[in-house]
Amino acid sequence: MTKIGIDAMSFYVPHRYIALSELAEHHGIDPGKFSRGIGQEKIAMPGADEDIVTMAAEAAQVLIDDHGAEGIDTVLFATETGIDQSKAAGIYVHRLLNLPENCRAVELKQACYSATAALQMACGHVARKPTARVLVIASDVARYDRDTSGEPTQGAAAVAMLVCANPGLMEIDPETGCHTEDIMDFWRPNYRRTPLFDGKYSALRYLDAVLSTWRDYQANGGRRYEDLTRFCYHLPFSRMGEKAHRHLAKHAGAKPDAAAASDGMTYARQVGNCYAASLYLSLISTLETSQDDLTDQAIGLFSYGSGAVAEFFSGRIVAGYRDRLYTARHADLLQHRDAVSYSGYTELWERVDPRDGTAVTLPKQSRGQFRLAGFNEHQRLYVKD
Ligand code: HMG
């Protein structure tokens, strides 16, 4: 059977962040609650001229530069911070990246889960048309109301992946375990900028979904726990992944092995929650920060999107994978960022897009090559500098 999976992947994170120590100081709480209690260090903050489209284009451009656009006939854009109720964000990216005209582009939504649906759909499409390549993008800005328990778990980033036959990075196993239940743990009505959520309840539902998807994955012929050498989790905050991993190990009758999931948390601590992109940032983090050679190793992945849909699946790392990573570029993005003060953070947080169709020109602030140059007649104006 033809192997299908991820040929290359990269992420992008905006260059501003607020350190959680700064947030803790402002709220007068022990910074250890954030650094150890939830396991987070920084919240990535997009500027006025950055959004899910510009972050997505930045993440995807490097893949197109290195692997070309030929054969890309589908763009799947996963997000829960959509910028339009009708038009798919992927269409802007399609134009900015100069992708082939004979291509479909759609947007997928199911909280943080949708990128996994996109990845599985991409694999299905390539199974039917093995010459095709699919660009899968996950891009989100995780924003919670200030002074809520969710505030320290904000963040922003995009991950782009090329999916094709005989991939160079990771073959995705066909066996998978799914879980859907209608719950109100986190949701965002169309009229709100920020979600409503029940943090403790959401964490409990997340843990239950780990076991439900694992059981289904096993029932469908998935790999044994001991055959998976690394685990990647959706990471609303890194401690959630640690708890999930202990929970799964206990259920599988295995010794808790924190190291098997820890490489996946390195980048998340520096970025924050990035919703649909989070699990895939964890996968990149695992591949790029692991000291061990992961060739031929099997990795387990757990995807969770509130509301809720979850999936456990797995894949095998392909020989030569290290040559396809963007480790130096990603390290550079993470290391060369600017810290903002609490007032700088509130300024970025409060900014809203115009709603009356007036023309607005945005000065260049982003460090990337793509930006939102402004608005006119209710249209968003994206440019490549
Ligand atoms: P909280 O209620 O403020 O925190 O926020 P807490 O009081 O439970 O403390 C957290 C941990 O810090 C505790 O440890 C404390 O003991 C510890 P634990 O009991 O968990 O082991 N702690 C300290 N540790 C060291 N030094 C200290 C200290 N003080 C306390 N001084 C909560 C926690 C998860 C509720 C909050 O972050 C939240 O509401 N987050 C938003 C919702 C969320 O992230 N849910 C996760 C599951 S749902 C999901 O992942 C989907 C999602 O991504 C959305 C989507 O799908 O679109 C959110």
Boltz pocket constraint, residues with backbone or C-beta under 6 A from the ligand:
constraints:
  - pocket:
      binder: B
      contacts: [[A, 30], [A, 31], [A, 32], [A, 33], [A, 34], [A, 36], [A, 37], [A, 38], [A, 80], [A, 110], [A, 111], [A, 112], [A, 113], [A, 149], [A, 150], [A, 153], [A, 185], [A, 186], [A, 197], [A, 198], [A, 199], [A, 200], [A, 202], [A, 203], [A, 206], [A, 234], [A, 235], [A, 236], [A, 237], [A, 240], [A, 273], [A, 275], [A, 304], [A, 305], [A, 306]]
      max_distance: 6.0
